[in-house]
Amino acid sequence: MCELYVKADPILYESRSRSLRICGVVTTLRLENQFWDILSEIAQADGMTTNQLVAKLYEEVMDYRGEVVNFASFLRVSCTRYLSRRSDQAPGLRVVTRNTR
């Protein structure tokens, strides 16, 4: 079982910062490449850019909760929830994230 995890391409868990505009303010988010890939997949499915998706998620969580203590962690959890939901909808589907770098 551990081979599945330890043989992951190191580029997937390398962190990358991305600057984007959220509510008119330019900010920088740092996430592992795997999470940026998943966010890109979600955005593409919704007809948005990754930056548009992240800004929309921020606005929606702020509307719903009133604050976000750790937005990067929120995005990671959102990605894992997306993968879990996708897995539930298609049992046996193997999650493969392509590396476009």
Backbone hydrogen bonds, N-H to C=O, Kabsch-Sander energy under -0.5 kcal/mol:
donor,donor_aa,acceptor,acceptor_aa,energy
4,L,1,M,-1.1
5,Y,1,M,-0.6
5,Y,2,C,-0.9
6,V,2,C,-3.0
7,K,3,E,-1.9
8,A,5,Y,-1.5
12,L,9,D,-2.2
13,Y,9,D,-0.6
13,Y,10,P,-0.7
14,E,10,P,-0.6
14,E,11,I,-0.5
16,R,31,L,-3.0
18,R,29,L,-2.5
20,L,27,T,-2.8
22,I,20,L,-0.6
22,I,25,V,-3.0
25,V,22,I,-1.9
27,T,20,L,-3.3
29,L,18,R,-2.6
31,L,16,R,-2.1
31,L,29,L,-0.5
33,N,14,E,-2.5
34,Q,12,L,-2.5
35,F,32,E,-0.8
36,W,32,E,-1.7
37,D,33,N,-2.5
38,I,34,Q,-2.1
39,L,35,F,-2.7
40,S,36,W,-2.2
41,E,37,D,-2.0
42,I,38,I,-2.5
43,A,39,L,-2.8
44,Q,40,S,-2.6
45,A,41,E,-2.1
46,D,42,I,-1.4
47,G,44,Q,-1.4
48,M,43,A,-2.9
53,L,49,T,-2.3
54,V,50,T,-2.7
55,A,51,N,-2.4
56,K,52,Q,-2.4
57,L,53,L,-2.9
58,Y,54,V,-2.3
59,E,55,A,-2.5
60,E,56,K,-2.6
61,V,57,L,-2.7
62,M,58,Y,-2.3
63,D,59,E,-2.3
64,Y,60,E,-2.1
65,R,61,V,-3.2
66,G,61,V,-0.7
66,G,62,M,-1.6
74,F,70,N,-2.1
75,L,71,F,-2.3
76,R,72,A,-2.0
77,V,73,S,-2.6
78,S,74,F,-2.4
79,C,75,L,-2.2
80,T,76,R,-2.2
81,R,77,V,-2.5
82,Y,78,S,-2.3
83,L,79,C,-2.4
84,S,80,T,-2.2
85,R,81,R,-2.6
86,R,82,Y,-2.7
87,S,83,L,-2.4
88,D,84,S,-2.3
89,Q,85,R,-1.7
90,A,86,R,-1.2
93,L,90,A,-2.2
95,V,93,L,-0.5
96,V,94,R,-0.5
98,R,96,V,-0.5
100,T,98,R,-0.7
